[in-house]
Amino acid sequence: TADLGVTVTDGLETVRPGEQVTATVVVTNSGPIEARYAGAVLSLPAEMDILFASDSGELHGHDDVTTVTWDLAEIPAGESRTLQVVYRVPDDAADGTAIEARVEAHHVDVEIEPTPEDTLAYDSTTVVADPPPATLGLWYLTNALAGDPHEISEGFAFGPAATEVYLGDWDGDGVDTPAHRQDSTFFVGNAY
C-alpha cells in the first residue's frame, strides 16, 4: 500500500493582526505504490479570512473552523504535492491568540496505511498585538472649590487617567503650570 505523510507550516512563530499568512502543506507518498484517490484537509480557526487556496482547494465553513479540502487524485510513489493557503489574521485578533493549523492526508487504502501517525500534522502561530493606547485623564480648571466643572471651563487631557495632577506656579513667574506625578517623580510642563 501507499505510505502517505503530511506537513504544514507557515514558517512563522508570531503574526500581527491584519497580516497575511501563507500556510504550506506538503503531502508525500513514500511508496511503495501509488496513492489512489489521495486528498488533504486543512483546518483553520473560523475567524481567519481565507484569501486563496491553491490547486482548486475547496472552502467549507463550520461553526469554529474553516476547512480547505483538496482532491489530489493519484500521487505516485516517491512524489509529493505542495499546496498553499493564504489567509488574513483579523484586525481585532487579541494578543496571545494561538492560530492552530491542522492538516490530514488520506487515500483510498487508508485502513491499511503503514504509518497513520504521519497522516496528521499541526502548526501553531501566535498573534502579537500592540497594547491599546494609553487613556489620558480629562481635567477641568476652576477658580472656585464648588460648582459643576462642565460649566466652569473647557476640559483638557493631561497625563494618564490614574495619574495625580497638580496645578501651580512652580517657577515663580506668576503663571500656573500643570504637573503630574508618576511614582516618586514629578513632571512639570504644559504638555504631556
Residue pairs with C-beta under 8 A, 6 or more apart in sequence:
1 33
1 109
1 112
1 113
1 114
2 29
2 30
2 31
2 32
2 33
2 34
2 35
2 36
2 38
2 75
2 77
2 107
2 109
2 113
3 29
3 30
3 31
3 32
3 113
3 114
3 115
3 118
4 27
4 28
4 29
4 30
4 35
4 38
4 75
4 105
4 106
4 107
4 113
4 118
4 119
5 27
5 28
5 30
5 105
5 115
5 118
5 119
6 25
6 26
6 27
6 28
6 40
6 103
6 104
6 105
6 118
6 119
6 120
6 121
7 25
7 26
7 103
7 121
8 23
8 24
8 25
8 26
8 42
8 101
8 102
8 103
8 121
8 122
8 123
9 23
9 24
9 123
10 21
10 22
10 23
10 24
10 101
10 123
10 125
11 24
12 21
12 125
13 125
13 126
14 125
14 126
14 127
14 128
15 21
15 89
15 99
15 125
15 126
15 127
15 128
16 89
16 127
16 128
16 129
17 89
17 90
17 91
17 92
17 93
17 127
17 129
18 88
18 89
18 90
18 91
19 88
19 89
20 51
20 86
20 87
20 88
20 89
21 86
21 87
21 88
21 89
21 99
21 125
22 84
22 85
22 86
23 42
23 44
23 84
23 85
23 86
23 87
23 101
23 123
24 82
24 83
24 84
25 40
25 42
25 82
25 83
25 84
25 85
25 103
26 80
26 81
26 82
26 83
27 38
27 40
27 72
27 75
27 80
27 81
27 83
27 105
28 75
28 79
28 80
29 35
29 38
29 75
29 76
29 77
29 78
29 79
29 80
30 77
30 78
31 77
31 78
32 77
33 77
34 74
34 75
34 76
34 77
35 74
35 75
35 107
35 108
35 109
36 74
36 107
36 108
36 109
37 71
37 73
37 74
37 107
37 108
38 72
38 73
38 74
38 75
38 81
38 105
38 106
38 107
38 108
39 69
39 70
39 71
39 72
39 105
39 106
39 107
40 69
40 70
40 72
40 81
40 83
40 103
40 104
40 105
40 106
41 67
41 68
41 69
41 70
41 103
41 104
41 106
42 57
42 67
42 68
42 83
42 85
42 101
42 102
42 103
43 65
43 66
43 67
43 101
43 102
43 103
44 50
44 65
44 66
44 67
44 68
44 85
44 87
44 99
44 100
44 101
45 64
45 65
45 66
45 99
45 100
46 61
46 62
46 63
46 64
46 65
46 66
47 90
47 93
48 66
48 87
48 88
48 89
48 90
48 99
49 87
49 88
49 90
50 59
50 66
50 68
50 85
50 86
50 87
51 86
51 87
51 88
52 84
52 85
52 86
53 59
53 68
53 70
53 83
53 84
53 85
53 86
54 83
54 84
54 85
55 70
55 72
55 81
55 83
56 70
56 71
57 68
57 69
57 70
57 83
57 85
58 68
58 69
58 70
59 66
59 67
59 68
60 66
60 67
60 68
60 69
68 85
70 81
70 83
72 81
75 81
75 107
89 99
89 127
93 127
93 129
94 127
94 129
95 127
95 128
95 129
95 131
96 126
96 127
97 126
97 127
98 124
98 125
98 126
98 127
99 124
99 125
99 126
99 127
100 122
100 123
100 124
101 122
101 123
101 124
101 125
102 120
102 121
102 122
103 120
103 121
103 122
104 119
104 120
104 121
105 119
105 120
106 119
107 113
110 116
110 119
113 119
134 160
135 160
135 161
136 157
136 158
136 159
136 160
136 161
136 192
137 157
137 158
137 159
137 160
137 161
137 162
137 163
137 165
138 155
138 156
138 157
139 155
139 156
139 157
139 158
139 165
139 178
140 149
140 150
140 152
140 153
140 154
140 155
140 156
141 152
141 153
141 156
141 167
142 149
142 152
142 153
144 152
149 155
157 192
158 165
158 178
158 180
158 192
159 165
159 180
159 187
159 192
160 180
160 182
163 180
163 181
163 182
164 180
164 181
165 178
165 179
165 180
166 178
166 179
166 180
166 181
166 186
167 176
167 177
167 178
167 179
168 176
168 177
168 179
169 175
169 176
169 177
170 177
170 179
170 188
171 177
177 188
177 189
177 190
178 188
178 189
178 190
179 186
179 187
179 188
179 189
180 186
180 187
180 192
181 187
